[in-house]
Amino acid sequence: MIHPRAADIEPVPGSAREDWPATNSPHSGRAPSNPAGRAGAPPANSGRGNGWFVVRDATSADNDELIALAAACAMAGDMSLRIDRGPDFFALNRLEGERWQVGVAVADEKVVGCVAASERKAFVNGVEMRTGYAGDLKVHPLYRDTAIADALSHYAERAFAVLPPAAPVIITVLAGNRPMERRLSGPRGVPPFRKIATIRTHSIPILRPRRDRTGNGVRIDAAKWSDVGQMVKLWRKVAPQRQLAPAFTAKSLSAWIGAAPGLDISDYRIARSTAGEMLGFLAVWDQRSFKQLVVFGYSPRMKLVRTAFNAIATMLGAERLPRSGAPLSCVSAAHVCVPSHRPEVLRSLILSAYNDFVGAGCSFMNVGLDTRDPLTAGLVGLLAQPTDVNAYAVTGRRGVAPELLDSRPMHYEIALV
């Protein structure tokens, strides 16, 4: 129900490496301040009488127009949402991987489309390797046609040319997004994809305190910086059992937390046994300082749900669902690290965080898991509303098939979209 993958996103390939190809001015870790010239596909007619458009590297000067573009590309549904990425559009992109870049389509002297590509080291079939991810493919509704979307797709494809040919290149598409799904076969020469997983966002309504009835004797504590070494040790034990989980070291995880706006080590919760053994951990991330979901409409069915929900919320003193035009307050789980056979540990972690947010002005807590993940058993009975996002991998690059992923559940950070 609460997932910021908007219906405007078009599928694209995604990946990169230390030497970004010359899509224009390669960069890593931040948008360059120098203006970029023409790059990517040659100028193409938009087909809407708006003149030529050009695809080039984004710069920091594009920030305001990218924020406006994200707001214009809304996600329609029972609860229709738009995303406010202010004040810094690039804040999420910086966290996507070791190297990243954003391309923009410019027409009529303004940004009318964008796409992002990133590279990260991750576990694939239990082995650490370089992988790619593409996202943030948006085209303004007034300029939406296949020419701009195709040009942005090819921009991303060139950005990933330096990856090993068999490296997985991943995209995600909101389930039921027919325009995107029609692109997955690779029409007009854009890269083709095949489905590899379905990620379900479980939006848990925060209403009243809940007791942990698992009876597992787990103790939940806030993490400290001194815990990072032990956290990474557990991560590197759990992550190889999940496809595409980042291959963190103590240094890289510490740097990631330090770079994440609104996130502190104390936002991580650690589950320990009575003997002190670390059993699992996760972060609960309030992203409202740099990414805000805004409701712009409810379907007739959802209006009835909102009326009932708000009546209950009022009785319990909980956060009500907002009126149209107002922000939706929610938090998201990140870096879920729990062995697959311990769903009760995940439940204890979630309930601990959930209870901390009762009365704190949040309507939902979002937890994203592969639909095949045994950990989903830990969410039973929490009244979670589901939203599905399908993950796809490019079927081949430079004539080479990618590494085939086995049946291990996929790790996916819903907080980064």
C-alpha positions in Angstrom: 0.0 0.0 0.0 2.7 2.5 0.9 5.5 2.3 -1.6 7.0 5.2 -3.5 7.6 3.4 -6.8 5.6 5.7 -9.0 3.5 4.5 -11.9 5.6 6.7 -14.3 8.8 4.7 -13.9 10.0 3.0 -17.0 12.2 -0.1 -16.9 15.9 0.5 -17.6 19.0 -1.6 -17.1 21.2 -0.7 -14.2 24.9 -1.0 -13.2 28.2 0.6 -13.2 31.9 0.5 -12.1 34.9 2.6 -11.2 35.4 3.9 -14.8 32.0 5.3 -15.8 31.8 5.4 -19.6 31.8 8.9 -21.1 28.0 9.5 -21.1 29.2 13.0 -20.5 31.1 13.9 -17.4 31.5 10.7 -15.2 31.3 11.1 -11.5 30.9 9.1 -8.4 29.3 9.9 -5.0 27.9 13.4 -6.0 26.4 15.4 -8.8 29.1 17.4 -10.5 28.8 21.2 -10.1 30.0 21.9 -13.6 27.3 22.1 -16.3 27.3 19.1 -18.6 27.0 19.3 -22.4 25.3 17.0 -24.8 25.7 13.3 -24.2 24.0 10.1 -24.5 21.6 9.7 -27.4 21.7 12.4 -30.1 18.9 14.9 -29.9 15.6 13.3 -30.9 12.3 14.9 -31.8 9.8 14.5 -28.9 6.9 13.9 -31.3 4.8 16.4 -29.4 5.8 19.6 -31.2 8.1 20.6 -28.3 11.3 20.7 -30.4 14.4 18.6 -29.8 15.4 17.0 -26.5 18.9 16.0 -25.3 20.0 13.4 -22.7 23.0 14.4 -20.6 24.5 13.9 -17.2 22.7 15.6 -14.4 24.5 18.4 -12.4 23.8 19.9 -9.0 22.2 22.8 -10.9 19.4 20.4 -12.0 18.4 19.7 -8.4 15.3 22.0 -8.2 14.0 20.8 -11.5 14.5 17.2 -10.6 12.5 17.7 -7.4 9.7 19.3 -9.4 9.9 16.3 -11.9 9.6 13.8 -9.0 6.5 15.6 -7.7 4.9 15.7 -11.1 5.3 12.0 -11.6 2.8 10.7 -9.2 1.8 7.1 -8.3 -2.0 6.6 -8.8 -3.8 3.9 -6.8 -6.2 3.4 -4.0 -4.1 6.0 -2.1 -2.5 8.2 -4.8 0.9 9.5 -3.8 3.6 11.9 -5.0 7.1 12.1 -3.7 8.7 15.2 -2.4 12.5 14.7 -2.8 13.5 18.1 -1.5 15.7 19.6 -0.5 18.3 17.3 -2.2 17.1 15.1 -5.0 20.5 13.3 -5.1 20.4 12.3 -1.4 19.0 8.8 -2.2 21.2 8.3 -5.2 24.3 8.8 -3.2 23.4 5.8 -1.1 22.6 3.4 -4.0 26.2 2.2 -4.5 29.9 2.8 -4.6 29.4 4.6 -7.9 26.3 6.3 -9.3 25.2 8.8 -11.9 21.9 10.5 -12.9 21.0 11.3 -16.5 18.4 13.9 -17.5 16.4 14.6 -20.6 16.1 18.3 -21.4 13.4 19.8 -23.7 12.3 23.4 -24.0 15.2 24.3 -21.7 13.9 22.3 -18.8 14.4 18.9 -17.2 11.5 16.6 -18.4 13.0 13.2 -17.6 15.6 11.4 -15.6 17.2 8.0 -14.9 19.7 6.8 -12.3 22.4 4.1 -12.5 24.5 2.7 -9.7 27.0 0.0 -9.0 27.5 -2.0 -5.8 29.2 -5.1 -4.6 26.6 -7.6 -3.6 26.2 -11.3 -3.0 25.0 -13.3 -6.0 24.4 -17.0 -5.3 26.5 -16.6 -2.2 29.5 -15.1 -4.0 30.5 -11.4 -3.7 30.5 -9.7 -7.1 29.8 -6.3 -8.8 26.1 -5.7 -9.7 24.1 -2.8 -11.2 20.8 -1.2 -10.4 18.8 1.3 -12.4 15.9 3.3 -11.1 14.4 6.8 -10.9 13.3 6.6 -14.6 10.7 9.4 -14.8 9.3 11.3 -17.7 7.1 14.4 -17.1 3.4 13.7 -18.0 3.4 16.5 -20.6 6.4 15.0 -22.4 5.7 11.3 -22.0 6.4 9.2 -25.1 8.6 6.3 -26.1 11.4 8.5 -27.6 12.4 10.2 -24.3 12.0 7.0 -22.3 14.0 5.0 -24.8 16.8 7.6 -24.9 17.1 7.5 -21.1 17.1 3.7 -21.2 20.0 3.7 -23.6 21.8 6.3 -21.4 21.7 3.8 -18.5 22.7 1.0 -20.8 25.9 2.8 -21.8 26.6 3.6 -18.2 26.7 -0.1 -17.4 29.0 -1.1 -20.3 32.0 -1.3 -18.0 30.5 -4.0 -15.8 31.6 -7.6 -16.4 29.3 -9.0 -19.1 27.8 -11.6 -16.8 27.1 -9.1 -13.9 23.4 -8.9 -12.9 21.7 -5.6 -13.9 18.5 -5.1 -11.9 15.4 -2.9 -12.2 12.2 -2.8 -10.2 8.7 -2.1 -11.5 5.5 -1.6 -9.5 3.2 -4.6 -10.0 0.4 -3.9 -12.4 2.3 -1.0 -14.1 1.2 -2.0 -17.6 3.2 0.7 -19.6 6.4 -0.5 -17.9 5.6 -4.2 -18.3 5.2 -3.7 -22.0 8.7 -2.4 -22.2 10.3 -5.5 -20.5 10.4 -7.5 -23.8 12.9 -5.0 -25.2 10.9 -3.1 -27.9 12.7 -0.7 -30.3 16.1 -2.0 -29.2 15.9 -1.2 -25.5 17.3 -3.9 -23.2 15.0 -6.8 -22.4 14.4 -8.2 -18.9 13.2 -11.3 -17.1 11.5 -11.4 -13.8 13.5 -12.7 -10.8 11.5 -11.8 -7.7 8.5 -10.1 -6.2 9.2 -7.8 -3.2 6.3 -7.1 -1.0 6.1 -3.9 1.1 4.2 -4.7 4.3 2.8 -1.4 5.5 2.0 -2.0 9.2 -0.5 0.5 10.7 0.7 2.0 13.9 -2.3 2.1 16.2 -1.8 0.8 19.7 1.0 -0.8 21.7 1.5 -4.5 21.0 2.9 -7.2 23.3 5.7 -9.5 22.0 4.1 -12.9 22.6 6.9 -14.9 20.9 8.3 -16.0 24.2 11.7 -16.3 22.7 13.6 -14.4 25.5 15.1 -12.0 23.0 16.4 -8.7 24.3 16.2 -5.6 22.1 18.7 -2.8 22.5 19.6 0.3 20.5 22.9 -0.2 18.6 26.1 1.7 19.4 29.1 2.4 17.2 31.0 -0.3 19.2 28.5 -2.9 17.8 29.3 -2.3 14.2 32.0 -5.0 14.0 29.7 -7.6 15.4 26.8 -6.4 13.2 28.9 -6.8 10.1 30.1 -10.3 11.2 26.4 -11.3 11.4 25.6 -9.5 8.1 28.3 -11.4 6.3 26.9 -14.7 7.6 23.2 -13.9 6.7 23.7 -11.8 3.4 25.2 -14.7 1.3 21.9 -16.5 1.8 20.1 -13.7 0.1 20.4 -12.5 -3.5 21.9 -9.1 -4.1 22.4 -8.2 -0.4 25.2 -5.5 -0.2 28.6 -6.9 0.7 29.3 -4.6 3.7 32.5 -4.3 5.6 32.6 -2.5 9.0 34.1 0.5 7.2 31.6 0.7 4.4 28.6 0.2 6.7 29.8 2.9 9.1 30.3 5.2 6.1 26.8 4.4 4.8 25.1 5.2 8.1 27.1 8.4 8.4 26.1 9.5 4.9 22.4 8.7 5.3 20.3 11.7 6.1 18.2 11.3 9.3 19.8 8.0 10.2 21.9 7.3 13.2 23.5 4.2 14.7 21.0 4.4 17.5 18.2 3.9 14.9 19.4 0.3 14.6 17.9 -2.2 16.9 19.8 -5.3 17.9 18.2 -8.6 19.1 20.3 -10.6 21.5 19.8 -13.9 23.2 19.8 -14.2 27.0 23.4 -15.2 26.7 24.2 -12.0 24.8 24.6 -13.5 21.3 23.6 -11.2 18.5 20.6 -12.8 16.7 19.6 -10.1 14.3 19.2 -6.4 13.7 17.5 -3.8 11.5 17.2 0.0 11.2 14.0 2.0 11.4 14.5 5.1 9.3 12.4 8.3 9.4 13.1 9.9 6.1 10.9 12.9 6.3 13.8 15.3 6.3 14.6 14.5 2.7 11.8 12.3 1.2 8.2 12.9 1.9 5.2 11.0 0.6 2.2 13.3 -0.1 -1.3 12.1 -0.6 -3.1 13.7 -3.5 -6.2 11.5 -3.6 -8.2 8.5 -2.3 -10.2 6.0 -4.3 -13.9 5.6 -3.3 -13.0 2.3 -1.6 -10.0 3.9 0.2 -12.1 6.8 1.4 -14.3 4.3 3.3 -11.1 2.7 4.7 -9.8 6.0 5.7 -13.0 6.9 7.5 -12.9 3.7 9.5 -9.2 3.9 10.2 -9.4 7.4 11.4 -12.2 6.6 13.7 -10.1 3.8 15.3 -7.0 6.0 15.4 -8.9 8.8 17.1 -10.1 6.4 19.9 -6.6 5.1 20.4 -4.8 8.4 20.1 -2.9 7.3 17.0 -1.9 9.2 13.9 -4.8 9.6 11.4 -4.6 9.1 7.7 -4.1 12.6 6.2 -6.5 14.6 4.0 -5.7 14.9 0.3 -2.7 17.3 -0.2 -1.2 16.5 3.2 2.0 14.4 3.9 1.7 10.8 4.9 3.9 10.0 8.0 5.6 6.7 7.9 9.0 5.0 8.7 10.8 2.2 6.8 12.9 -0.7 7.9 16.3 -0.9 6.4 19.2 -3.4 6.5 17.0 -6.2 7.8 19.5 -8.8 9.0 17.9 -11.9 10.5 18.6 -15.6 9.6 15.7 -17.0 7.5 14.9 -19.6 10.1 14.3 -17.0 12.9 11.1 -15.1 11.9 10.3 -14.7 15.6 13.5 -12.6 16.0 12.3 -10.3 13.2 8.9 -10.0 14.9 10.5 -9.0 18.2 12.6 -6.4 16.4 9.6 -5.0 14.5 7.4 -4.9 17.6 10.1 -3.1 19.6 10.3 -0.4 16.9 6.6 -0.3 16.4 5.9 0.4 20.1 8.5 3.2 20.1 6.5 4.9 17.3 3.1 4.6 18.9 2.0 8.2 19.6 5.0 9.6 17.7 3.0 10.9 14.7 3.5 8.0 12.3 0.8 6.1 10.5 2.7 3.2 9.1 5.9 1.2 9.4 7.1 -0.3 6.1 8.9 -3.6 5.9 10.0 -5.0 2.5 10.6 -8.7 2.0 10.7 -11.1 -0.9 7.4 -13.0 -1.1 9.5 -16.2 -0.9 11.2 -15.2 2.3 10.5 -17.4 5.4 10.8 -14.2 7.5 7.4 -13.1 6.4 6.0 -15.4 9.0 7.1 -12.9 11.6 4.6 -10.4 10.2 1.5 -12.5 10.6 -1.3 -10.7 12.5 0.2 -7.2 12.2 -2.6 -6.0 9.8 0.0 -5.1 7.2 -1.2 -3.8 3.9 0.7 -5.2 0.9 2.2 -3.5 -2.1 4.1 -5.6 -4.6 7.1 -4.6 -6.7 8.6 -6.9 -9.3 12.3 -7.2 -9.8 13.8 -7.9 -13.2 17.3 -8.7 -14.5 18.5 -7.8 -18.0 18.6 -11.0 -20.1 22.0 -10.3 -21.7 24.7 -7.7 -22.3 27.2 -7.8 -25.1 25.9 -11.1 -26.1 26.6 -12.7 -22.7 23.8 -14.1 -20.5 24.0 -12.8 -16.9 24.7 -14.9 -13.8 21.5 -16.9 -13.2 20.1 -16.4 -9.7 19.1 -19.4 -7.7 16.1 -19.6 -5.5 17.5 -17.7 -2.5 15.2 -14.8 -1.5 16.2 -11.4 -2.8 17.3 -8.6 -0.5 15.9 -5.2 -1.5 16.0 -1.9 0.3 12.6 -0.3 0.0 13.9 2.8 1.8 16.1 3.7 -1.1 13.2 4.2 -3.7 
